[in-house]
Amino acid sequence: MFGIVADDLPKTLAFYRRLGLDIPPEADQAPHVEVTLPGGLRLAWDPAETVRSFDSQWQPPAGGSHRFALAFEYDGPAAVDAAYDDLVSAGYEGHLPPWNAPWGQRYATVKDPDGNAVDLFSAL
């Protein structure tokens, strides 16, 4: 399981819903949220206040760079471009606009509401 700490849980979950994850609306008010991805891997979110309830010294990473990235695969280069455009036009931060990577993929990076890098990719 991968866990993400969210400053604004409803805003963060809205971002991941736009990426296609099936997260029920009532999760916006939960102290912990999990979804099971294909293959059984789980992705979870905890509001910062939940984390601070058991770790009073927790602080978010500083400096603006991400420590890890999630990656979502799409069915083609046009789908990567469309997903990037959709997220940026919805107000999310575009970090690297779509480009053709030398390793043979169409690639782009957006940041979720908490500053985590989310890569969008497909085979060229």
MMTF fields as JSON, N, C-alpha, C and O atoms, coordinates in Angstrom:
{
  "mmtfVersion": "1.0.0",
  "mmtfProducer": "UNKNOWN",
  "numBonds": 495,
  "numAtoms": 496,
  "numGroups": 124,
  "numChains": 1,
  "numModels": 1,
  "chainsPerModel": [1],
  "groupsPerChain": [124],
  "chainIdList": ["A"],
  "bondAtomList": [4, 2, 8, 6, 12, 10, 16, 14, 20, 18, 24, 22, 28, 26, 32, 30, 36, 34, 40, 38, 44, 42, 48, 46, 52, 50, 56, 54, 60, 58, 64, 62, 68, 66, 72, 70, 76, 74, 80, 78, 84, 82, 88, 86, 92, 90, 96, 94, 100, 98, 104, 102, 108, 106, 112, 110, 116, 114, 120, 118, 124, 122, 128, 126, 132, 130, 136, 134, 140, 138, 144, 142, 148, 146, 152, 150, 156, 154, 160, 158, 164, 162, 168, 166, 172, 170, 176, 174, 180, 178, 184, 182, 188, 186, 192, 190, 196, 194, 200, 198, 204, 202, 208, 206, 212, 210, 216, 214, 220, 218, 224, 222, 228, 226, 232, 230, 236, 234, 240, 238, 244, 242, 248, 246, 252, 250, 256, 254, 260, 258, 264, 262, 268, 266, 272, 270, 276, 274, 280, 278, 284, 282, 288, 286, 292, 290, 296, 294, 300, 298, 304, 302, 308, 306, 312, 310, 316, 314, 320, 318, 324, 322, 328, 326, 332, 330, 336, 334, 340, 338, 344, 342, 348, 346, 352, 350, 356, 354, 360, 358, 364, 362, 368, 366, 372, 370, 376, 374, 380, 378, 384, 382, 388, 386, 392, 390, 396, 394, 400, 398, 404, 402, 408, 406, 412, 410, 416, 414, 420, 418, 424, 422, 428, 426, 432, 430, 436, 434, 440, 438, 444, 442, 448, 446, 452, 450, 456, 454, 460, 458, 464, 462, 468, 466, 472, 470, 476, 474, 480, 478, 484, 482, 488, 486, 492, 490],
  "bondOrderList": [1, 1, 1, 1, 1, 1, 1, 1, 1, 1, 1, 1, 1, 1, 1, 1, 1, 1, 1, 1, 1, 1, 1, 1, 1, 1, 1, 1, 1, 1, 1, 1, 1, 1, 1, 1, 1, 1, 1, 1, 1, 1, 1, 1, 1, 1, 1, 1, 1, 1, 1, 1, 1, 1, 1, 1, 1, 1, 1, 1, 1, 1, 1, 1, 1, 1, 1, 1, 1, 1, 1, 1, 1, 1, 1, 1, 1, 1, 1, 1, 1, 1, 1, 1, 1, 1, 1, 1, 1, 1, 1, 1, 1, 1, 1, 1, 1, 1, 1, 1, 1, 1, 1, 1, 1, 1, 1, 1, 1, 1, 1, 1, 1, 1, 1, 1, 1, 1, 1, 1, 1, 1, 1],
  "groupList": [{"groupName": "MET", "atomNameList": ["N", "CA", "C", "O"], "elementList": ["N", "C", "C", "O"], "formalChargeList": [0, 0, 0, 0], "bondAtomList": [1, 0, 2, 1, 3, 2], "bondOrderList": [1, 1, 2], "singleLetterCode": "M", "chemCompType": "L-PEPTIDE LINKING"}, {"groupName": "PHE", "atomNameList": ["N", "CA", "C", "O"], "elementList": ["N", "C", "C", "O"], "formalChargeList": [0, 0, 0, 0], "bondAtomList": [1, 0, 2, 1, 3, 2], "bondOrderList": [1, 1, 2], "singleLetterCode": "F", "chemCompType": "L-PEPTIDE LINKING"}, {"groupName": "GLY", "atomNameList": ["N", "CA", "C", "O"], "elementList": ["N", "C", "C", "O"], "formalChargeList": [0, 0, 0, 0], "bondAtomList": [1, 0, 2, 1, 3, 2], "bondOrderList": [1, 1, 2], "singleLetterCode": "G", "chemCompType": "PEPTIDE LINKING"}, {"groupName": "ILE", "atomNameList": ["N", "CA", "C", "O"], "elementList": ["N", "C", "C", "O"], "formalChargeList": [0, 0, 0, 0], "bondAtomList": [1, 0, 2, 1, 3, 2], "bondOrderList": [1, 1, 2], "singleLetterCode": "I", "chemCompType": "L-PEPTIDE LINKING"}, {"groupName": "VAL", "atomNameList": ["N", "CA", "C", "O"], "elementList": ["N", "C", "C", "O"], "formalChargeList": [0, 0, 0, 0], "bondAtomList": [1, 0, 2, 1, 3, 2], "bondOrderList": [1, 1, 2], "singleLetterCode": "V", "chemCompType": "L-PEPTIDE LINKING"}, {"groupName": "ALA", "atomNameList": ["N", "CA", "C", "O"], "elementList": ["N", "C", "C", "O"], "formalChargeList": [0, 0, 0, 0], "bondAtomList": [1, 0, 2, 1, 3, 2], "bondOrderList": [1, 1, 2], "singleLetterCode": "A", "chemCompType": "L-PEPTIDE LINKING"}, {"groupName": "ASP", "atomNameList": ["N", "CA", "C", "O"], "elementList": ["N", "C", "C", "O"], "formalChargeList": [0, 0, 0, 0], "bondAtomList": [1, 0, 2, 1, 3, 2], "bondOrderList": [1, 1, 2], "singleLetterCode": "D", "chemCompType": "L-PEPTIDE LINKING"}, {"groupName": "LEU", "atomNameList": ["N", "CA", "C", "O"], "elementList": ["N", "C", "C", "O"], "formalChargeList": [0, 0, 0, 0], "bondAtomList": [1, 0, 2, 1, 3, 2], "bondOrderList": [1, 1, 2], "singleLetterCode": "L", "chemCompType": "L-PEPTIDE LINKING"}, {"groupName": "PRO", "atomNameList": ["N", "CA", "C", "O"], "elementList": ["N", "C", "C", "O"], "formalChargeList": [0, 0, 0, 0], "bondAtomList": [1, 0, 2, 1, 3, 2], "bondOrderList": [1, 1, 2], "singleLetterCode": "P", "chemCompType": "L-PEPTIDE LINKING"}, {"groupName": "LYS", "atomNameList": ["N", "CA", "C", "O"], "elementList": ["N", "C", "C", "O"], "formalChargeList": [0, 0, 0, 0], "bondAtomList": [1, 0, 2, 1, 3, 2], "bondOrderList": [1, 1, 2], "singleLetterCode": "K", "chemCompType": "L-PEPTIDE LINKING"}, {"groupName": "THR", "atomNameList": ["N", "CA", "C", "O"], "elementList": ["N", "C", "C", "O"], "formalChargeList": [0, 0, 0, 0], "bondAtomList": [1, 0, 2, 1, 3, 2], "bondOrderList": [1, 1, 2], "singleLetterCode": "T", "chemCompType": "L-PEPTIDE LINKING"}, {"groupName": "TYR", "atomNameList": ["N", "CA", "C", "O"], "elementList": ["N", "C", "C", "O"], "formalChargeList": [0, 0, 0, 0], "bondAtomList": [1, 0, 2, 1, 3, 2], "bondOrderList": [1, 1, 2], "singleLetterCode": "Y", "chemCompType": "L-PEPTIDE LINKING"}, {"groupName": "ARG", "atomNameList": ["N", "CA", "C", "O"], "elementList": ["N", "C", "C", "O"], "formalChargeList": [0, 0, 0, 0], "bondAtomList": [1, 0, 2, 1, 3, 2], "bondOrderList": [1, 1, 2], "singleLetterCode": "R", "chemCompType": "L-PEPTIDE LINKING"}, {"groupName": "GLU", "atomNameList": ["N", "CA", "C", "O"], "elementList": ["N", "C", "C", "O"], "formalChargeList": [0, 0, 0, 0], "bondAtomList": [1, 0, 2, 1, 3, 2], "bondOrderList": [1, 1, 2], "singleLetterCode": "E", "chemCompType": "L-PEPTIDE LINKING"}, {"groupName": "GLN", "atomNameList": ["N", "CA", "C", "O"], "elementList": ["N", "C", "C", "O"], "formalChargeList": [0, 0, 0, 0], "bondAtomList": [1, 0, 2, 1, 3, 2], "bondOrderList": [1, 1, 2], "singleLetterCode": "Q", "chemCompType": "L-PEPTIDE LINKING"}, {"groupName": "HIS", "atomNameList": ["N", "CA", "C", "O"], "elementList": ["N", "C", "C", "O"], "formalChargeList": [0, 0, 0, 0], "bondAtomList": [1, 0, 2, 1, 3, 2], "bondOrderList": [1, 1, 2], "singleLetterCode": "H", "chemCompType": "L-PEPTIDE LINKING"}, {"groupName": "TRP", "atomNameList": ["N", "CA", "C", "O"], "elementList": ["N", "C", "C", "O"], "formalChargeList": [0, 0, 0, 0], "bondAtomList": [1, 0, 2, 1, 3, 2], "bondOrderList": [1, 1, 2], "singleLetterCode": "W", "chemCompType": "L-PEPTIDE LINKING"}, {"groupName": "SER", "atomNameList": ["N", "CA", "C", "O"], "elementList": ["N", "C", "C", "O"], "formalChargeList": [0, 0, 0, 0], "bondAtomList": [1, 0, 2, 1, 3, 2], "bondOrderList": [1, 1, 2], "singleLetterCode": "S", "chemCompType": "L-PEPTIDE LINKING"}, {"groupName": "ASN", "atomNameList": ["N", "CA", "C", "O"], "elementList": ["N", "C", "C", "O"], "formalChargeList": [0, 0, 0, 0], "bondAtomList": [1, 0, 2, 1, 3, 2], "bondOrderList": [1, 1, 2], "singleLetterCode": "N", "chemCompType": "L-PEPTIDE LINKING"}],
  "groupTypeList": [0, 1, 2, 3, 4, 5, 6, 6, 7, 8, 9, 10, 7, 5, 1, 11, 12, 12, 7, 2, 7, 6, 3, 8, 8, 13, 5, 6, 14, 5, 8, 15, 4, 13, 4, 10, 7, 8, 2, 2, 7, 12, 7, 5, 16, 6, 8, 5, 13, 10, 4, 12, 17, 1, 6, 17, 14, 16, 14, 8, 8, 5, 2, 2, 17, 15, 12, 1, 5, 7, 5, 1, 13, 11, 6, 2, 8, 5, 5, 4, 6, 5, 5, 11, 6, 6, 7, 4, 17, 5, 2, 11, 13, 2, 15, 7, 8, 8, 16, 18, 5, 8, 16, 2, 14, 12, 11, 5, 10, 4, 9, 6, 8, 6, 2, 18, 5, 4, 6, 7, 1, 17, 5, 7],
  "groupIdList": [1, 2, 3, 4, 5, 6, 7, 8, 9, 10, 11, 12, 13, 14, 15, 16, 17, 18, 19, 20, 21, 22, 23, 24, 25, 26, 27, 28, 29, 30, 31, 32, 33, 34, 35, 36, 37, 38, 39, 40, 41, 42, 43, 44, 45, 46, 47, 48, 49, 50, 51, 52, 53, 54, 55, 56, 57, 58, 59, 60, 61, 62, 63, 64, 65, 66, 67, 68, 69, 70, 71, 72, 73, 74, 75, 76, 77, 78, 79, 80, 81, 82, 83, 84, 85, 86, 87, 88, 89, 90, 91, 92, 93, 94, 95, 96, 97, 98, 99, 100, 101, 102, 103, 104, 105, 106, 107, 108, 109, 110, 111, 112, 113, 114, 115, 116, 117, 118, 119, 120, 121, 122, 123, 124],
  "secStructList": [7, 3, 3, 3, 3, 3, 1, 1, 2, 2, 2, 2, 2, 2, 2, 2, 2, 2, 6, 6, 7, 7, 7, 7, 4, 4, 4, 4, 4, 7, 1, 7, 3, 3, 3, 3, 7, 6, 6, 1, 7, 3, 3, 3, 3, 3, 3, 2, 2, 2, 2, 2, 2, 2, 7, 6, 6, 7, 7, 7, 7, 7, 1, 1, 7, 7, 1, 7, 3, 3, 3, 3, 3, 7, 1, 1, 2, 2, 2, 2, 2, 2, 2, 2, 2, 2, 2, 2, 2, 6, 6, 7, 3, 3, 3, 3, 3, 3, 3, 3, 7, 6, 6, 1, 3, 3, 3, 3, 3, 3, 3, 7, 6, 6, 1, 7, 3, 3, 3, 3, 3, 3, 3, 7],
  "xCoordList": [0.851, 0.0, 0.898, 1.914, 0.51, 1.129, 0.18, -1.029, 0.718, -0.108, 0.315, 1.507, -0.653, -0.419, -1.095, -2.246, -0.374, -0.957, -1.505, -0.795, -2.76, -3.447, -3.743, -4.271, -3.397, -3.754, -5.245, -5.858, -5.827, -7.255, -7.796, -7.757, -8.297, -8.692, -9.701, -9.481, -10.798, -11.73, -11.076, -11.352, -10.22, -9.538, -8.592, -8.531, -7.865, -6.951, -7.714, -7.319, -8.8, -9.575, -10.213, -10.327, -10.627, -11.183, -10.147, -10.484, -8.889, -7.805, -7.695, -7.652, -7.65, -7.485, -8.737, -8.633, -9.901, -11.102, -10.977, -11.388, -10.416, -10.224, -9.279, -9.338, -8.407, -7.505, -8.179, -7.565, -9.426, -10.181, -10.332, -10.907, -9.835, -9.991, -11.41, -11.977, -11.968, -13.337, -13.313, -13.143, -13.485, -13.475, -14.859, -15.268, -15.582, -16.952, -16.973, -16.039, -18.034, -18.129, -18.029, -17.467, -18.563, -18.537, -17.123, -16.904, -16.169, -14.774, -14.195, -13.235, -14.764, -14.248, -14.213, -13.417, -15.063, -15.152, -14.499, -14.586, -13.856, -13.3, -11.926, -11.213, -11.555, -10.224, -9.143, -7.954, -9.547, -8.615, -9.39, -10.538, -8.76, -9.41, -8.468, -7.267, -9.007, -8.213, -8.984, -10.209, -8.253, -8.812, -7.869, -6.657, -8.449, -7.647, -7.516, -8.509, -6.285, -5.985, -5.926, -5.82, -5.993, -5.849, -4.56, -3.507, -4.661, -3.514, -3.43, -2.575, -4.317, -4.387, -3.621, -3.773, -2.803, -2.094, -3.11, -4.073, -2.897, -3.807, -3.143, -1.938, -3.957, -3.537, -4.406, -5.628, -3.776, -4.515, -4.183, -3.112, -5.124, -4.95, -5.375, -6.369, -4.608, -4.952, -4.875, -3.897, -5.89, -5.773, -4.608, -4.307, -3.96, -2.835, -3.232, -2.43, -4.467, -4.878, -4.937, -4.712, -5.234, -5.209, -3.787, -3.545, -2.849, -1.453, -0.946, -0.251, -1.296, -0.852, -1.501, -0.982, -2.63, -3.267, -2.415, -2.543, -1.553, -0.673, 0.808, 1.65, 1.145, 2.521, 2.516, 2.489, 2.543, 2.365, 3.48, 3.315, 4.591, 5.699, 5.764, 6.705, 4.774, 4.802, 4.772, 3.999, 5.621, 5.663, 5.707, 6.327, 5.071, 5.155, 6.572, 7.302, 6.968, 8.283, 8.413, 7.423, 9.615, 9.859, 10.748, 11.444, 10.72, 11.63, 11.006, 11.651, 9.781, 9.103, 9.355, 8.619, 10.367, 10.603, 9.86, 9.659, 9.457, 8.72, 9.69, 10.827, 9.22, 10.033, 9.682, 10.49, 8.502, 8.093, 7.055, 6.502, 6.8, 5.792, 4.925, 5.403, 3.669, 2.754, 2.703, 2.9, 2.445, 2.376, 1.123, 0.799, 0.426, -0.782, -0.541, -0.148, -0.781, -0.567, -1.846, -2.947, -1.672, -2.785, -2.628, -1.562, -3.718, -3.753, -3.065, -3.036, -2.525, -1.822, -1.41, -1.882, -0.525, -0.043, -1.155, -1.075, -2.181, -3.272, -4.005, -4.468, -4.109, -4.772, -3.945, -4.505, -2.624, -1.749, -1.975, -2.165, -1.952, -2.155, -3.507, -3.608, -4.542, -5.887, -5.984, -6.604, -5.38, -5.425, -4.688, -5.171, -3.532, -2.764, -3.588, -3.722, -4.14, -4.942, -6.144, -6.47, -6.807, -7.967, -7.584, -8.269, -6.501, -6.092, -5.657, -6.042, -4.863, -4.389, -5.559, -5.625, -6.472, -7.62, -8.561, -9.332, -8.497, -9.293, -8.604, -9.138, -7.415, -6.743, -5.594, -4.985, -5.285, -4.165, -2.862, -2.851, -1.772, -0.479, 0.174, 0.464, 0.4, 1.187, 2.653, 3.102, 3.398, 4.825, 5.685, 6.563, 5.434, 6.123, 5.06, 4.395, 4.881, 3.89, 4.271, 5.428, 3.31, 3.584, 4.776, 4.948, 5.587, 6.767, 7.08, 6.651, 7.823, 8.23, 9.574, 10.6, 9.553, 10.756, 11.657, 11.161, 12.967, 13.884, 13.754, 14.287, 13.059, 12.869, 11.607, 11.182, 11.002, 9.9, 8.513, 7.602, 8.342, 7.021, 6.645, 7.507, 5.329, 4.78, 4.635, 4.075, 5.119, 5.216, 4.79, 5.0, 4.198, 3.847, 3.79, 3.619, 3.934, 3.835, 2.968, 3.148, 2.027, 1.213, 1.467, 2.013, 1.074, 1.198, -0.189, -1.09, -0.343, -1.626, -1.719, -0.749, -2.853, -3.01, -2.003, -1.84, -1.331, -0.358, 1.083, 2.023, 1.257, 2.587, 3.273, 4.434, 2.582, 3.165, 3.143, 2.15, 4.222, 4.292, 3.454, 3.521, 2.676, 1.877, 2.221, 1.933, 2.841, 3.247, 2.138, 1.442, 1.985, 1.027, 1.86, 2.703, 1.651, 2.505, 1.789, 0.775, 2.337, 1.902, 3.075, 4.038, 2.992, 3.969, 3.768, 2.643, 4.843, 4.732, 4.214, 4.05],
  "yCoordList": [-1.173, 0.0, 1.239, 1.285, 2.228, 3.539, 4.481, 4.448, 5.309, 6.265, 7.689, 7.986, 8.562, 9.969, 10.786, 10.53, 11.771, 12.684, 13.882, 14.499, 14.205, 15.277, 16.456, 16.285, 17.657, 18.859, 19.151, 19.593, 18.909, 19.14, 17.879, 17.753, 16.954, 15.641, 15.704, 15.038, 16.468, 16.508, 16.987, 16.447, 17.988, 18.496, 17.441, 17.256, 16.762, 15.712, 14.557, 14.065, 14.122, 13.009, 13.406, 12.564, 14.649, 15.108, 14.97, 14.574, 15.292, 15.141, 13.677, 13.398, 12.755, 11.339, 10.758, 9.817, 11.297, 10.884, 11.269, 10.503, 12.445, 12.883, 11.95, 11.847, 11.272, 10.298, 8.939, 8.007, 8.827, 7.601, 6.669, 5.59, 7.047, 6.169, 6.279, 7.369, 5.143, 5.072, 5.289, 4.349, 6.54, 6.916, 7.475, 8.483, 6.837, 7.293, 8.7, 9.089, 9.464, 10.843, 10.943, 11.908, 9.963, 10.032, 9.924, 10.22, 9.507, 9.416, 10.788, 10.884, 11.844, 13.194, 13.569, 14.416, 12.952, 13.282, 12.228, 12.328, 11.235, 10.125, 10.473, 11.311, 9.829, 10.05, 9.215, 9.41, 8.29, 7.433, 6.893, 6.468, 6.913, 6.453, 5.502, 5.76, 4.4, 3.451, 3.025, 2.912, 2.791, 2.14, 1.005, 1.094, -0.059, -1.179, -1.044, -0.951, -1.036, -0.892, -2.266, -3.271, -2.337, -3.631, -4.325, -3.697, -5.594, -6.342, -6.389, -7.083, -5.649, -5.731, -4.667, -4.573, -3.862, -2.787, -1.773, -1.455, -1.265, -0.288, 1.088, 1.214, 2.101, 3.488, 4.119, 3.966, 4.83, 5.374, 6.85, 7.319, 7.571, 8.976, 9.178, 8.614, 9.99, 10.401, 11.92, 12.508, 12.563, 14.004, 14.288, 13.472, 15.436, 15.791, 15.72, 15.309, 16.118, 16.084, 14.657, 14.453, 13.672, 12.28, 11.874, 11.261, 12.214, 11.868, 12.561, 11.952, 13.827, 14.553, 14.021, 14.253, 13.311, 12.753, 11.663, 11.411, 11.016, 9.998, 10.346, 9.678, 11.387, 11.837, 13.36, 14.015, 13.908, 15.349, 16.175, 17.383, 15.571, 16.308, 16.168, 16.661, 15.501, 15.329, 16.681, 17.566, 16.827, 18.022, 17.585, 16.569, 18.32, 17.973, 18.222, 19.036, 17.52, 17.773, 19.237, 19.881, 19.755, 21.146, 21.22, 20.26, 22.344, 22.579, 22.526, 22.934, 22.043, 22.062, 20.875, 20.685, 20.069, 18.884, 17.7, 17.619, 16.787, 15.619, 14.513, 14.455, 13.644, 12.536, 11.235, 10.307, 11.157, 9.993, 10.454, 11.547, 9.609, 9.937, 8.722, 7.587, 8.971, 7.945, 8.091, 9.19, 7.011, 7.075, 6.354, 5.262, 6.988, 6.428, 6.211, 7.135, 4.979, 4.642, 4.876, 4.557, 5.438, 5.722, 4.926, 4.378, 4.868, 4.037, 4.636, 4.001, 5.805, 6.394, 7.814, 8.414, 8.363, 9.726, 10.767, 11.68, 10.653, 11.628, 11.589, 12.62, 10.417, 10.286, 10.946, 11.53, 10.857, 11.553, 13.056, 13.741, 13.562, 14.996, 15.446, 16.492, 14.662, 15.015, 15.012, 15.903, 14.024, 13.953, 15.146, 15.752, 15.476, 16.626, 17.905, 18.689, 18.11, 19.309, 19.394, 20.47, 18.253, 18.226, 18.651, 19.472, 18.101, 18.422, 19.877, 20.557, 20.355, 21.739, 22.718, 23.731, 22.411, 23.315, 23.289, 24.225, 22.226, 22.146, 22.854, 22.897, 23.411, 24.189, 23.504, 24.092, 22.272, 21.575, 22.034, 22.476, 21.927, 22.435, 21.486, 20.334, 21.98, 21.245, 21.446, 22.578, 20.365, 20.462, 20.304, 21.127, 19.248, 19.034, 18.752, 17.718, 19.639, 19.382, 18.149, 17.73, 17.574, 16.351, 16.515, 17.546, 15.465, 15.425, 13.978, 13.053, 13.798, 12.456, 12.134, 12.719, 11.202, 10.83, 9.935, 9.168, 10.024, 9.205, 7.704, 6.899, 7.321, 5.901, 5.345, 4.232, 6.139, 5.624, 5.805, 5.042, 6.796, 7.042, 8.511, 9.389, 8.759, 10.108, 10.314, 9.458, 11.416, 11.602, 13.005, 13.95, 13.151, 14.448, 14.285, 13.177, 15.388, 15.342, 16.495, 17.641, 16.172, 17.159, 16.974, 15.955, 17.952, 17.811, 17.743, 18.496, 16.826, 16.745, 17.931, 18.676, 18.122, 19.289, 19.372, 20.431, 18.265, 18.262, 18.343, 18.202, 18.574, 18.746, 17.472, 17.512, 16.334, 15.08, 15.007, 15.378, 14.537, 14.393, 13.194, 12.115, 13.401, 12.331, 12.312, 13.263, 11.226, 11.089, 10.454, 9.552, 10.934, 10.411, 9.919, 10.663, 8.673, 8.156, 7.147, 6.567, 6.95, 5.889, 5.54, 6.3, 4.404, 4.068, 5.005, 5.419, 5.338, 6.179, 5.355, 5.877],
  "zCoordList": [0.0, 0.0, 0.0, 0.695, -0.783, -0.778, -0.056, -0.287, 0.805, 1.529, 1.233, 1.15, 1.074, 0.789, 1.883, 2.237, 2.417, 3.398, 2.635, 1.84, 2.879, 2.153, 3.067, 4.166, 2.605, 3.361, 3.261, 4.232, 2.101, 1.852, 1.181, -0.043, 1.985, 1.48, 0.336, -0.675, 0.434, -0.698, -2.0, -3.07, -1.907, -3.095, -3.678, -4.893, -2.809, -3.265, -3.904, -4.961, -3.275, -3.838, -5.165, -6.056, -5.325, -6.603, -7.712, -8.828, -7.414, -8.388, -8.839, -10.037, -7.887, -8.233, -8.897, -9.684, -8.594, -9.325, -10.8, -11.672, -11.089, -12.481, -13.232, -14.457, -12.487, -13.1, -13.287, -13.807, -12.87, -13.107, -11.924, -12.07, -10.756, -9.599, -9.054, -8.974, -8.683, -8.177, -6.67, -5.893, -6.274, -4.859, -4.53, -5.106, -3.616, -3.326, -2.729, -2.027, -3.004, -2.501, -0.978, -0.459, -0.264, 1.204, 1.768, 2.942, 0.953, 1.401, 1.73, 2.495, 1.164, 1.395, 2.873, 3.279, 3.672, 5.101, 5.996, 7.22, 5.421, 6.201, 6.78, 6.228, 7.896, 8.467, 7.774, 8.028, 6.905, 6.152, 4.954, 5.088, 3.788, 2.566, 1.842, 1.757, 1.319, 0.534, -0.704, -0.679, -1.785, -2.965, -3.34, -3.148, -3.878, -4.369, -5.865, -6.587, -6.32, -7.74, -8.395, -7.692, -9.722, -10.386, -9.923, -9.819, -9.656, -9.163, -7.653, -7.103, -6.96, -5.513, -4.748, -3.531, -5.414, -4.728, -4.225, -4.923, -3.018, -2.446, -2.407, -2.188, -2.623, -2.529, -1.451, -1.463, -0.519, 0.62, 0.812, 0.427, 1.415, 1.753, 3.199, 3.658, 3.905, 5.256, 5.321, 4.858, 5.888, 6.102, 7.061, 7.933, 6.9, 7.768, 9.239, 10.078, 9.558, 10.964, 11.513, 12.706, 10.673, 11.127, 11.47, 12.509, 10.603, 10.849, 12.112, 12.925, 12.268, 13.465, 14.747, 15.838, 14.628, 15.821, 16.463, 17.661, 15.693, 16.27, 16.134, 16.735, 15.352, 15.194, 15.224, 14.182, 16.424, 16.583, 15.948, 15.774, 15.604, 15.006, 13.485, 12.863, 12.876, 11.42, 10.723, 11.089, 9.715, 8.88, 7.417, 7.104, 6.525, 5.105, 4.587, 5.152, 3.507, 2.924, 2.523, 2.177, 2.569, 2.213, 0.971, 0.64, 0.299, -0.799, -2.169, -3.135, -2.308, -3.595, -4.5, -5.469, -4.222, -5.042, -4.444, -3.232, -5.313, -4.826, -4.41, -4.879, -3.527, -3.053, -3.759, -3.783, -4.326, -5.099, -6.102, -5.989, -7.08, -8.088, -8.34, -8.345, -8.547, -9.027, -10.54, -11.06, -11.248, -12.703, -13.181, -12.714, -14.123, -14.701, -16.188, -16.9, -16.658, -18.061, -18.865, -18.418, -20.059, -20.961, -22.246, -22.525, -23.037, -24.232, -25.449, -26.503, -25.341, -26.474, -26.18, -25.215, -27.013, -26.807, -26.723, -25.901, -27.548, -27.52, -26.178, -25.691, -25.591, -24.289, -23.184, -22.256, -23.279, -22.318, -22.431, -21.426, -23.664, -23.888, -23.353, -22.712, -23.614, -23.166, -21.644, -21.063, -20.995, -19.533, -18.92, -17.964, -19.465, -18.981, -19.146, -18.206, -20.348, -20.606, -19.674, -19.174, -19.439, -18.551, -17.138, -16.528, -16.62, -15.253, -15.121, -14.17, -16.066, -16.003, -16.163, -15.467, -17.076, -17.261, -16.047, -15.84, -15.254, -14.028, -12.866, -11.757, -13.118, -12.095, -11.384, -10.49, -11.764, -11.139, -11.782, -12.931, -11.041, -11.506, -12.504, -12.184, -13.709, -14.679, -14.367, -14.184, -14.304, -13.976, -15.226, -15.486, -16.002, -17.276, -18.331, -18.262, -19.3, -20.346, -21.166, -21.155, -21.872, -22.641, -23.588, -24.238, -23.639, -24.501, -24.85, -24.162, -25.911, -26.335, -25.689, -26.036, -24.751, -24.007, -24.858, -25.683, -24.668, -25.459, -25.199, -25.963, -24.143, -23.862, -24.509, -24.202, -25.421, -26.233, -25.653, -25.973, -24.811, -24.233, -24.395, -24.435, -24.487, -24.354, -22.861, -22.175, -22.344, -20.908, -20.52, -21.281, -19.352, -18.786, -17.275, -16.767, -16.566, -15.108, -14.627, -15.038, -13.751, -13.053, -11.565, -11.143, -10.781, -9.329, -8.722, -9.095, -7.779, -7.082, -6.122, -5.981, -5.464, -4.599, -3.449, -2.843, -3.149, -2.057, -2.555, -1.773, -3.872, -4.44, -4.883, -5.289, -4.815, -5.271, -6.787, -7.413, -7.375, -8.816, -9.269, -8.679, -10.312, -10.918, -12.388, -13.115, -12.829, -14.217, -15.036, -14.57, -16.255, -17.218, -18.383, -18.885, -18.837, -19.896, -20.771, -20.382, -21.966, -22.873, -23.77, -23.873, -24.41, -25.44, -26.621, -26.903, -27.305, -28.508, -29.671, -30.774]
}
